Amino acid sequence: MNIHVTYGDLTELRSIKESLTSEQLVLMELGNEAVLIQENDGSAGFAEADSYTVLDASGDIVNGNFAVFNNIPVTPEGRETFEQRFMGRARQIEDTDGFSAIRVLRPLESDTYVILTMWQDEASFKAWQTSQAYADAHKKRGTDEGIDKKPNIFSRPSFVTSYLKVD
């Protein structure tokens, strides 16, 4: 399975979405930036896309109204360690109220992995961040056992972007 993401003007992306009616697509925006997410077994249905292989998936992305993209740049030598860490994740997020979907995404043409989570709303995501399940899932962070303390894993700091679903 693959995920393809393109960014641009809301009107333009809405037009692309309407032309790809047989595809699983989610149109989202935040401020002046819109994003179109396509999930399929093939190539992107639009000319410019950040494309990813789905390493792990749970839930259905079309059910989410609030998307969080945790963008994590990983060095070539850190890829295996990073992927193993996420394949062994606690999987407690799936039991969180308001959770819709998660995708662990390996980039096809860049160094930036994405952990995409979809939520019913922003409040559900914020509740997850303050939950015991979140603390358990991130308990090794900042410790000698944490991936963030291993050398040569990350090429630069990670960053988070979020979007709201457009009807």
N, CA, C and O of each residue as an XYZ file, in Angstrom:
668
protein
N       0.845     -1.172      0.000
C       0.000      0.000      0.000
C       0.892      1.237      0.000
O       1.986      1.233      0.565
N       0.402      2.297     -0.646
C       1.145      3.556     -0.736
C       0.276      4.719     -0.294
O      -0.953      4.659     -0.339
N       0.940      5.764      0.129
C       0.294      7.045      0.412
C       1.004      8.079     -0.451
O       2.232      8.099     -0.542
N       0.208      8.935     -1.083
C       0.735     10.035     -1.884
C       0.126     11.318     -1.341
O      -1.071     11.372     -1.057
N       0.944     12.345     -1.196
C       0.489     13.605     -0.624
C       0.902     14.726     -1.558
O       2.054     14.801     -1.986
N      -0.043     15.595     -1.870
C       0.273     16.778     -2.651
C      -0.283     18.000     -1.926
O      -1.283     17.920     -1.212
N       0.377     19.111     -2.121
C       0.033     20.356     -1.437
C      -0.330     21.408     -2.469
O       0.153     21.367     -3.600
N      -1.177     22.349     -2.083
C      -1.495     23.431     -3.007
C      -2.724     24.197     -2.612
O      -3.129     24.231     -1.451
N      -3.305     24.811     -3.620
C      -4.501     25.618     -3.479
C      -5.719     24.712     -3.280
O      -5.849     23.690     -3.954
N      -6.601     25.081     -2.365
C      -7.761     24.259     -2.041
C      -8.636     23.998     -3.269
O      -9.092     22.872     -3.469
N      -8.872     25.006     -4.080
C      -9.719     24.840     -5.262
C      -9.096     23.849     -6.246
O      -9.783     22.987     -6.794
N      -7.800     23.983     -6.459
C      -7.083     23.081     -7.367
C      -7.122     21.636     -6.854
O      -7.379     20.709     -7.622
N      -6.868     21.452     -5.570
C      -6.864     20.098     -5.006
C      -8.264     19.491     -4.976
O      -8.417     18.280     -5.136
N      -9.277     20.316     -4.775
C     -10.663     19.829     -4.810
C     -10.988     19.302     -6.217
O     -11.664     18.284     -6.365
N     -10.504     20.002     -7.236
C     -10.713     19.579     -8.618
C     -10.038     18.236     -8.893
O     -10.613     17.366     -9.548
N      -8.817     18.074     -8.388
C      -8.106     16.794     -8.547
C      -8.884     15.679     -7.851
O      -9.053     14.592     -8.404
N      -9.348     15.952     -6.657
C     -10.105     14.943     -5.897
C     -11.356     14.515     -6.656
O     -11.679     13.329     -6.705
N     -12.055     15.473     -7.243
C     -13.284     15.167     -7.980
C     -13.001     14.353     -9.241
O     -13.864     13.608     -9.706
N     -11.788     14.494     -9.798
C     -11.443     13.751    -11.012
C     -10.992     12.317    -10.715
O     -10.932     11.488    -11.623
N     -10.681     12.027     -9.470
C     -10.196     10.696     -9.071
C     -11.233      9.998     -8.194
O     -10.916      9.579     -7.080
N     -12.434      9.872     -8.667
C     -13.541      9.390     -7.842
C     -13.389      7.953     -7.356
O     -13.982      7.586     -6.341
N     -12.609      7.135     -8.055
C     -12.471      5.736     -7.636
C     -11.369      5.548     -6.591
O     -11.160      4.433     -6.112
N     -10.676      6.602     -6.239
C      -9.555      6.520     -5.299
C      -9.990      6.872     -3.881
O     -10.980      7.575     -3.682
N      -9.243      6.380     -2.902
C      -9.451      6.753     -1.506
C      -8.654      8.033     -1.261
O      -7.426      8.002     -1.194
N      -9.355      9.154     -1.129
C      -8.733     10.468     -1.018
C      -9.285     11.235      0.174
O     -10.457     11.107      0.527
N      -8.412     12.041      0.790
C      -8.825     12.911      1.881
C      -8.268     14.294      1.583
O      -7.063     14.456      1.390
N      -9.148     15.293      1.546
C      -8.761     16.680      1.310
C      -8.796     17.422      2.631
O      -9.793     17.389      3.352
N      -7.678     18.100      2.944
C      -7.570     18.785      4.226
C      -6.931     20.151      4.016
O      -6.318     20.409      2.980
N      -7.081     21.030      5.017
C      -6.467     22.348      4.937
C      -6.168     22.882      6.325
O      -6.722     22.431      7.328
N      -5.285     23.846      6.348
C      -5.015     24.623      7.549
C      -4.533     25.984      7.075
O      -3.471     26.096      6.462
N      -5.310     27.006      7.357
C      -4.959     28.335      6.873
C      -5.000     28.371      5.358
O      -6.003     27.994      4.751
N      -3.912     28.823      4.745
C      -3.847     28.927      3.290
C      -3.280     27.689      2.618
O      -3.155     27.663      1.393
N      -2.937     26.670      3.378
C      -2.343     25.468      2.791
C      -3.343     24.322      2.799
O      -3.965     24.012      3.815
N      -3.474     23.708      1.635
C      -4.339     22.535      1.514
C      -3.470     21.337      1.175
O      -2.388     21.477      0.604
N      -3.957     20.163      1.534
C      -3.240     18.913      1.283
C      -4.246     17.863      0.826
O      -5.349     17.764      1.363
N      -3.845     17.083     -0.172
C      -4.659     15.979     -0.658
C      -3.886     14.693     -0.410
O      -2.749     14.544     -0.858
N      -4.511     13.765      0.308
C      -3.891     12.492      0.667
C      -4.576     11.394     -0.135
O      -5.801     11.274     -0.125
N      -3.776     10.601     -0.826
C      -4.296      9.493     -1.621
C      -3.676      8.202     -1.101
O      -2.462      8.117     -0.916
N      -4.512      7.203     -0.868
C      -4.027      5.886     -0.436
C      -4.433      4.872     -1.504
O      -5.610      4.742     -1.842
N      -3.427      4.149     -2.030
C      -3.721      3.158     -3.065
C      -2.592      2.134     -3.150
O      -1.640      2.174     -2.371
N      -2.713      1.228     -4.099
C      -1.669      0.229     -4.320
C      -0.769      0.594     -5.492
O       0.095     -0.193     -5.878
N      -0.963      1.771     -6.056
C      -0.200      2.157     -7.237
C       0.503      3.488     -7.086
O       0.988      3.848     -6.014
N       0.542      4.208     -8.196
C       1.239      5.491     -8.223
C       0.265      6.629     -7.929
O      -0.947      6.432     -7.839
N       0.829      7.813     -7.783
C       0.024      8.991     -7.461
C      -0.885      9.365     -8.616
O      -0.522      9.205     -9.782
N      -2.047      9.855     -8.294
C      -2.995     10.296     -9.299
C      -2.832     11.755     -9.645
O      -3.689     12.333    -10.314
N      -1.749     12.361     -9.204
C      -1.479     13.768     -9.496
C       0.001     13.931     -9.801
O       0.824     13.104     -9.407
N       0.334     15.015    -10.512
C       1.686     15.195    -11.056
C       2.758     15.339     -9.986
O       3.809     14.707    -10.084
N       2.519     16.145     -8.985
C       3.531     16.388     -7.956
C       3.059     15.776     -6.645
O       1.999     16.121     -6.124
N       3.871     14.856     -6.125
C       3.465     14.172     -4.895
C       4.673     13.745     -4.089
O       5.716     13.392     -4.638
N       4.514     13.783     -2.783
C       5.442     13.099     -1.882
C       4.840     11.710     -1.719
O       3.707     11.575     -1.258
N       5.587     10.679     -2.091
C       5.064      9.319     -2.059
C       5.780      8.479     -1.014
O       6.971      8.651     -0.756
N       5.022      7.567     -0.420
C       5.509      6.751      0.685
C       4.991      5.327      0.555
O       3.913      5.089      0.008
N       5.770      4.392      1.062
C       5.314      3.026      1.263
C       4.766      2.936      2.676
O       5.387      3.431      3.616
N       3.617      2.314      2.833
C       3.024      2.142      4.159
C       3.684      0.945      4.826
O       3.557     -0.184      4.352
N       4.392      1.192      5.932
C       5.043      0.123      6.688
C       4.105     -0.508      7.702
O       4.212     -1.698      8.000
N       3.188      0.286      8.230
C       2.264     -0.186      9.248
C       0.993      0.640      9.126
O       1.053      1.846      8.886
N      -0.149      0.000      9.288
C      -1.421      0.700      9.136
C      -2.460      0.133     10.081
O      -2.493     -1.065     10.363
N      -3.305      1.026     10.561
C      -4.453      0.643     11.360
C      -5.525      1.703     11.155
O      -5.222      2.896     11.121
N      -6.761      1.282     11.019
C      -7.861      2.216     10.840
C      -8.001      2.675      9.397
O      -7.262      2.241      8.513
N      -8.963      3.561      9.179
C      -9.289      4.051      7.848
C      -9.076      5.560      7.797
O      -9.700      6.304      8.554
N      -8.198      6.011      6.909
C      -7.860      7.437      6.882
C      -9.044      8.325      6.524
O      -9.085      9.483      6.940
N      -9.997      7.818      5.769
C     -11.129      8.670      5.378
C     -12.064      8.974      6.550
O     -12.918      9.854      6.445
N     -11.912      8.263      7.650
C     -12.765      8.511      8.817
C     -12.260      9.643      9.700
O     -12.975     10.080     10.601
N     -11.055     10.122      9.465
C     -10.492     11.178     10.308
C     -10.872     12.568      9.845
O     -11.019     12.820      8.649
N     -11.031     13.470     10.802
C     -11.319     14.874     10.515
C     -10.145     15.786     10.845
O     -10.132     16.953     10.451
N      -9.162     15.260     11.564
C      -7.982     16.028     11.965
C      -6.766     15.135     11.747
O      -6.680     14.041     12.305
N      -5.823     15.613     10.926
C      -4.622     14.834     10.601
C      -3.402     15.455     11.240
O      -3.248     16.677     11.260
N      -2.531     14.604     11.766
C      -1.253     15.040     12.323
C      -0.151     14.297     11.570
O      -0.117     13.067     11.550
N       0.748     15.061     10.955
C       1.893     14.518     10.249
C       3.118     14.753     11.127
O       3.551     15.894     11.288
N       3.676     13.697     11.693
C       4.931     13.798     12.435
C       6.034     13.470     11.429
O       6.253     12.306     11.095
N       6.721     14.499     10.953
C       7.736     14.401      9.903
C       9.098     14.191     10.549
O       9.572     15.047     11.297
N       9.738     13.039     10.259
C      10.966     12.663     10.963
C      12.076     12.362      9.950
O      12.077     11.294      9.339
N      13.019     13.292      9.766
C      14.149     13.047      8.860
C      15.111     12.013      9.457
O      15.579     12.163     10.586
N      15.396     10.972      8.686
C      16.214      9.851      9.151
C      17.396      9.674      8.197
O      17.237      9.741      6.978
N      18.579      9.447      8.765
C      19.774      9.216      7.944
C      19.680      7.860      7.255
O      18.939      6.992      7.717
N      20.413      7.657      6.158
C      20.396      6.335      5.506
C      20.803      5.215      6.462
O      20.207      4.138      6.440
N      21.806      5.457      7.295
C      22.240      4.407      8.232
C      21.269      4.213      9.392
O      21.343      3.202     10.091
N      20.360      5.163      9.608
C      19.401      5.051     10.696
C      18.075      4.423     10.317
O      17.249      4.142     11.185
N      17.864      4.198      9.025
C      16.566      3.693      8.560
C      16.152      2.375      9.211
O      15.023      2.250      9.687
N      17.039      1.403      9.237
C      16.683      0.091      9.776
C      16.293      0.192     11.253
O      15.284     -0.375     11.672
N      17.090      0.912     12.033
C      16.800      1.084     13.461
C      15.483      1.800     13.660
O      14.681      1.410     14.508
N      15.255      2.849     12.882
C      14.018      3.618     12.988
C      12.804      2.749     12.652
O      11.812      2.751     13.382
N      12.887      2.017     11.561
C      11.763      1.166     11.153
C      11.482      0.075     12.177
O      10.322     -0.217     12.470
N      12.530     -0.527     12.722
C      12.334     -1.556     13.748
C      11.627     -0.975     14.962
O      10.757     -1.622     15.545
N      11.995      0.233     15.342
C      11.374      0.897     16.495
C       9.871      1.055     16.269
O       9.077      0.778     17.167
N       9.483      1.493     15.090
C       8.061      1.709     14.845
C       7.301      0.422     14.585
O       6.101      0.357     14.852
N       7.956     -0.587     14.078
C       7.269     -1.863     13.889
C       7.019     -2.536     15.247
O       6.135     -3.383     15.370
N       7.795     -2.156     16.251
C       7.613     -2.690     17.605
C       6.856     -1.739     18.510
O       6.947     -1.855     19.732
N       6.115     -0.808     17.948
C       5.414      0.202     18.756
C       4.360     -0.444     19.659
O       3.904     -1.558     19.401
N       3.990      0.261     20.702
C       3.094     -0.276     21.730
C       1.673     -0.548     21.230
O       0.977     -1.390     21.797
N       1.242      0.132     20.202
C      -0.085     -0.042     19.604
C      -1.231      0.333     20.543
O      -2.345     -0.171     20.400
N      -0.961      1.205     21.490
C      -2.016      1.652     22.388
C      -2.837      2.788     21.781
O      -3.955      3.052     22.223
N      -2.295      3.448     20.787
C      -3.006      4.563     20.170
C      -4.341      4.120     19.586
O      -5.308      4.882     19.600
N      -4.400      2.898     19.073
C      -5.617      2.398     18.450
C      -6.798      2.313     19.421
O      -7.953      2.328     18.996
N      -6.513      2.224     20.708
C      -7.572      2.120     21.715
C      -7.982      3.476     22.286
O      -8.789      3.538     23.214
N      -7.444      4.544     21.748
C      -7.702      5.886     22.261
C      -9.007      6.439     21.687
O      -9.263      6.325     20.488
N      -9.828      7.037     22.552
C     -11.067      7.669     22.083
C     -10.735      8.725     21.037
O      -9.827      9.535     21.225
N     -11.470      8.710     19.947
C     -11.288      9.693     18.886
C     -10.262      9.314     17.846
O     -10.096     10.030     16.858
N      -9.559      8.194     18.040
C      -8.574      7.733     17.061
C      -9.291      7.194     15.826
O     -10.287      6.479     15.938
N      -8.770      7.548     14.636
C      -9.344      7.043     13.386
C      -8.376      6.150     12.622
O      -8.769      5.096     12.121
N      -7.094      6.570     12.526
C      -6.143      5.792     11.727
C      -4.709      6.207     12.030
O      -4.446      7.309     12.511
N      -3.790      5.288     11.734
C      -2.356      5.579     11.784
C      -1.711      4.927     10.568
O      -2.087      3.832     10.150
N      -0.728      5.635     10.011
C       0.097      5.099      8.936
C       1.550      5.448      9.258
O       1.881      6.610      9.495
N       2.405      4.436      9.263
C       3.847      4.642      9.390
C       4.382      4.599      7.963
O       4.276      3.576      7.286
N       4.958      5.714      7.509
C       5.272      5.896      6.096
C       6.768      6.030      5.832
O       7.447      6.872      6.421
N       7.268      5.176      4.927
C       8.659      5.232      4.478
C       8.699      6.064      3.190
O       7.981      5.769      2.235
N       9.542      7.104      3.170
C       9.607      7.950      1.971
C      10.225      7.210      0.792
O      11.136      6.399      0.963
N       9.721      7.497     -0.404
C      10.279      6.890     -1.603
C      11.404      7.739     -2.200
O      12.303      7.206     -2.850
N      11.358      9.062     -1.985
C      12.346      9.929     -2.624
C      12.983     10.965     -1.701
O      13.654     11.875     -2.186
N      12.797     10.856     -0.419
C      13.408     11.811      0.511
C      13.900     11.056      1.741
O      13.867      9.826      1.777
N      14.353     11.790      2.737
C      14.814     11.159      3.973
C      13.796     11.275      5.102
O      14.064     10.848      6.225
N      12.621     11.855      4.809
C      11.673     12.164      5.872
C      10.534     11.157      5.947
O       9.646     11.125      5.095
N      10.584     10.340      6.984
C       9.491      9.430      7.308
C       8.336     10.266      7.863
O       8.540     11.376      8.356
N       7.134      9.721      7.774
C       5.971     10.401      8.338
C       5.176      9.394      9.159
O       4.883      8.287      8.708
N       4.838      9.806     10.370
C       3.874      9.066     11.172
C       2.596      9.883     11.060
O       2.465     10.943     11.673
N       1.660      9.377     10.274
C       0.399     10.068     10.022
C      -0.665      9.480     10.935
O      -0.942      8.281     10.890
N      -1.258     10.330     11.761
C      -2.386      9.882     12.576
C      -3.603     10.717     12.214
O      -3.506     11.916     11.955
N      -4.740     10.056     12.204
C      -6.014     10.697     11.894
C      -6.921     10.569     13.115
O      -6.990      9.521     13.757
N      -7.608     11.658     13.413
C      -8.433     11.761     14.611
C      -9.818     12.284     14.271
O     -10.018     12.898     13.223
N     -10.774     12.039     15.161
C     -12.115     12.603     14.968
C     -12.055     14.121     15.028
O     -12.764     14.810     14.294
N     -11.201     14.638     15.911
C     -11.051     16.090     16.053
C      -9.741     16.391     16.778
O      -9.074     15.487     17.280
N      -9.389     17.665     16.824
C      -8.140     18.069     17.468
C      -8.153     17.759     18.964
O      -7.118     17.413     19.535
N      -9.305     17.881     19.592
C      -9.411     17.595     21.030
C      -9.037     16.142     21.324
O      -8.416     15.866     22.350
N      -9.401     15.219     20.452
C      -9.046     13.808     20.644
C      -7.534     13.622     20.588
O      -6.963     12.883     21.390
N      -6.887     14.299     19.633
C      -5.426     14.226     19.537
C      -4.772     14.792     20.800
O      -3.849     14.187     21.343
N      -5.236     15.921     21.255
C      -4.653     16.547     22.454
C      -4.872     15.667     23.687
O      -4.006     15.596     24.560
N      -6.017     15.004     23.761
C      -6.276     14.077     24.876
C      -5.290     12.913     24.828
O      -4.809     12.476     25.873
N      -4.980     12.402     23.631
C      -3.987     11.332     23.468
C      -2.641     11.795     23.994
O      -1.956     11.048     24.693
N      -2.256     13.021     23.664
C      -0.943     13.534     24.077
C      -0.797     13.634     25.591
O       0.323     13.602     26.101
N      -1.884     13.751     26.305
C      -1.817     13.865     27.763
C      -2.210     12.573     28.470
O      -2.340     12.550     29.694
N      -2.400     11.491     27.700
C      -2.855     10.229     28.278
C      -1.699      9.378     28.803
O      -0.538      9.586     28.449
N      -2.045      8.426     29.650
C      -1.058      7.462     30.143
C      -0.560      6.575     29.006
O       0.604      6.176     28.990
N      -1.442      6.266     28.054
C      -1.037      5.448     26.902
C       0.059      6.155     26.098
O       1.003      5.511     25.642
N      -0.062      7.462     25.926
C       0.969      8.237     25.226
C       2.277      8.189     26.018
O       3.350      7.976     25.453
N       2.173      8.388     27.320
C       3.372      8.344     28.175
C       4.038      6.971     28.078
O       5.264      6.881     28.006
N       3.237      5.905     28.078
C       3.784      4.555     27.954
C       4.474      4.352     26.603
O       5.545      3.751     26.530
N       3.846      4.861     25.531
C       4.397      4.691     24.186
C       5.710      5.440     24.000
O       6.530      5.066     23.163
N       5.907      6.498     24.781
C       7.103      7.333     24.650
C       8.010      7.279     25.875
O       8.834      8.171     26.079
N       7.861      6.237     26.688
C       8.575      6.184     27.966
C      10.097      6.099     27.827
O      10.817      6.482     28.749
N      10.593      5.607     26.697
C      12.048      5.509     26.520
C      12.668      6.790     25.975
O      13.890      6.940     25.981
N      11.828      7.717     25.503
C      12.327      8.970     24.942
C      13.178      9.708     25.979
O      12.764      9.883     27.125
N      14.353     10.132     25.565
C      15.245     10.883     26.446
C      16.082     10.016     27.368
O      16.891     10.534     28.137
N      15.896      8.679     27.302
C      16.689      7.770     28.124
C      17.758      7.108     27.260
O      17.763      7.268     26.040
N      18.649      6.374     27.887
C      19.686      5.664     27.135
C      19.105      4.621     26.182
O      19.745      4.262     25.193
N      17.892      4.129     26.473
C      17.234      3.147     25.613
C      16.472      3.788     24.460
O      16.093      3.104     23.509
N      16.247      5.090     24.538
C      15.457      5.783     23.520
C      16.182      5.926     22.200
O      17.398      6.115     22.165
N      15.431      5.835     21.114
C      16.011      5.968     19.782
C      16.590      7.369     19.582
O      17.525      7.553     18.803
N      16.028      8.361     20.291
C      16.515      9.729     20.155
C      17.924      9.912     20.722
O      18.565     10.927     20.447
N      18.412      8.968     21.494
C      19.768      9.043     22.049
C      20.778      8.231     21.243
O      21.974      8.274     21.530
N      20.317      7.504     20.254
C      21.221      6.705     19.429
C      21.904      7.617     18.405
O      21.264      8.513     17.854
N      23.190      7.398     18.147
C      23.899      8.252     17.188
C      23.517      7.936     15.746
O      23.158      6.807     15.414
N      23.601      8.944     14.911
C      23.442      8.810     13.455
C      22.083      8.294     13.010
O      21.996      7.626     11.979
N      21.028      8.579     13.747
C      19.685      8.150     13.349
C      18.973      9.288     12.603
O      18.415      9.073     11.527
N      18.994     10.479     13.171
C      18.225     11.591     12.627
C      19.132     12.595     11.926
O      20.178     12.975     12.452
N      18.718     13.021     10.727
C      19.534     13.951      9.958
C      19.301     15.402     10.352
O      20.163     16.251     10.121
N      18.151     15.695     10.941
C      17.816     17.034     11.444
C      16.567     16.896     12.312
O      15.973     15.819     12.358
N      16.160     17.950     12.994
C      15.005     17.830     13.897
C      13.708     17.486     13.170
O      13.498     17.858     12.016
N      12.855     16.770     13.876
C      11.538     16.444     13.337
C      10.626     17.660     13.471
O      10.936     18.608     14.192
N       9.500     17.617     12.769
C       8.527     18.700     12.864
C       7.132     18.130     12.626
O       6.972     17.092     11.983
N       6.133     18.822     13.152
C       4.753     18.357     13.086
C       3.921     19.358     12.290
O       4.046     20.570     12.467
N       3.069     18.829     11.409
C       2.073     19.649     10.720
C       0.718     19.004     10.939
O       0.622     17.790     11.120
N      -0.326     19.815     10.922
C      -1.662     19.273     11.130
C      -2.663     19.992     10.214
O      -2.456     21.133      9.803
N      -3.744     19.285      9.917
C      -4.742     19.784      8.967
C      -6.139     19.349      9.400
O      -6.305     18.356     10.108
N      -7.138     20.110      8.962
C      -8.541     19.791      9.199
C      -9.183     19.329      7.900
O      -8.897     19.870      6.832
N     -10.041     18.341      7.994
C     -10.709     17.793      6.810
C     -11.656     18.830      6.202
O     -12.336     19.577      6.906
N     -11.672     18.845      4.874
C     -12.574     19.691      4.119
C     -13.699     18.801      3.609
O     -13.444     17.728      3.063
N     -14.921     19.231      3.782
C     -16.063     18.425      3.294
C     -16.208     18.510      1.804
O     -17.112     17.897      1.236
